[in-house]
Amino acid sequence: CSMVTSALATYNYTLTADNRIASVTPRWIAFAQENGAPELTMESVVGQPLSEFVSGTGTQRLYETIYDRVRSDDLVVVLPFRCDSPTLRRDMIMRIGKQSDSVLAIQCTLINTEVKRPSPLLDRRAIRNENQLTICSLCLQALVEPVGWMEVEDAVITLHLLEEETVPQVAYTICPSCEEWETRLPA
């Protein structure tokens, strides 16, 4: 794989006290649309609950816990995550802090991009079959039984997904390693 070098890009949004999207930057919208989500426009996301755009109850629960702690304890939380496309591995950092008493400012910064073999599993346009594969929303590891959690790229190879016409549906959650992240929040 070859590395793609670029300046650090940031994608910002704010959340109201009830975790509705208060604002997004044009760069955030452009990033969403570049990643196969043309339906995500300023008009379609502002005012909506963030939970409408976050897959998996485990992921939603983790974010809500972090948001509550940031608001109540006046913390700034920095959370590493991956936001891959079918052909790019993207390592990012999410910085969550208070903008005011109840409004949160979230800044997602792209810190590394790496070209990778195309993954049909992460392609929103791929034809899905009735099977389901669990993937961690933060680190993008996949749960492949009976092996356990592995990098999504390795799961594609292990499950022979490049040889298939259809791919499993993706169920997002938080893996045990990333779930422990919640316990690392300052007391």
N, C-alpha and C positions, 0 to 999 in steps of 0.2 A: 504494500500500500504506500502511496506517496502522500506526503504531507502538503496541505494547503496552508499557506501563510497569509494572514491578513491582520489588519488592525482589529483590536477588540471591539466587537459590535455589542450594543446594548439595546434591549427591548423592554420598555417600561410600561407599567400600568398602575393604577391606584384602585383601592377597594374601599367601599363605604363600611360603616359600622356593622352592617348586616351582610358583609362579604359579597356585595354586588359590585360589578365593575363600574367605577366612577369615570375612568378615563383610560385611554390607551394612546400610545404615540403612533404616528404614521409608520414609523419603522416596525412597530409591533404588528400592525396590519399587513405591511408588505411581507414580513417574515411568514406570517400565517398563510398568506396567499401563495407565496413561493413554495410552500410546503403542501400544496394540493388542497387548500381550504379556501376557495374563492368566495364561499358564502360568508366568511368572517370579514365583515366590513365594520367601520366605526358605528354605523347605525344599528347593526345586528348584535353587537356585543355590549355597548355601553348601556348600563341599567340592568343587565342580566345578572343572575347569580353566577358566581365563578364556578359553582358546582356543575353548571350546565356544560362547561368546557373541560372538566377534569373527569377522566374515566376512572371508575373503581371506587368503591366505598372506603377501602383502606387508604387510598391516596387522599380522598376528600377528608377523611378523619384526621390524617396526619397534618394536612394543611390547616384545618380548623384549629387543631391543638396549637400549632405554631402561631397562628394569627392571634389566638386568645392570649398566649404567653407574651407575645410582642406588645399587645395592647395593655395587658395588666401589669407587666413587669418592666415596661419601657426598654425592652431588649432590641438589639439588632441581630437577626439570625442570618447566617450565610449557609446555604444548602447546596451542595454539589448535585448535579443531575445530568442525565444525557437526554438530548433531543435530536435523535437521529432521523435522517431521511432514508429512503431506500438505498441511496448510494453514498451517503456521508455519515461518518460518526462525528457527533458534535458533543463535546464536553462543555458544560455550562455551569455557571454559578448563579444562584438566586439569592439576592440580598433583600431581606424583608425588614422594614423599619417603619416607625410612625411618621406620618407627614403632619398629623395633628392628633388631637386626643383620640379620635375614633377612625380616622382615615389612615390606611396603610399605603406605603409606597413600595412597590416591588420592582426591582431592577434585575433583569436576567442578562447576564453577560456571557457571550460566546468566548471561551478561552482557548479552544483547540478544535480544529476541523481536520479530519482525515478521510481521504477517499477510500472506499471499501467496495468489495464485491457487492453488486446489487442484491438486495434482500426483498423477496416478494412478501415476506411476512410484515414488513413495515410499509408496504405500498398500499395506500388507501383504495386504490383502484383494483387491486388483486381480487380475483374471484375466490370467495371463501367457501369452505365445506362445513359440515356439521360438527367437526372436531373443534376443540378449544385448547388453546395454549395460554398458560398464565405467564405474564411478563411483569417485572417490577417497573413501576412508573419512574423510579428515580435512576436506577443503575442499568436498566434494560436487560437484566438477566432473565432467562426463561427457565421455568420449572419443567424439566424433562424427567419423567418417571421411568425407571427407578433410579436414574443417575442423580437427580437433584438439580440445584440451580447452576446454570452455566451461562456464559456470554451468549447473547442472542445470535451472533454470527456462528458460534459453535452449534447452537441448537438447530439452526437452518441446515447445517451439514449433517448432524447426527440424525435428524428426522428426514433427511433426503428431500427437503422441500424444493430444491432447485430442479429436481426431476419430476415434480408433480405439476399437474395442470391447475390445481386449486391448493389453497393454503388454509390452515386452521383459523378460526376466529380468535381474536386476541382478547383476553380478559386481564385487565390491569389491576394490580394490587401493589403492596409493598412487601418485598422479600424480608426474611428474618434479619439479615444484616442491616438493611436500611431502616427497618422498624426500630432497631436499637438506637438509631440516630435520635429519636425522640427523648431517650433517656439521657442524652448528652447535653440537653438544654440546661443552662445554668439554673441552679435551684433558687 
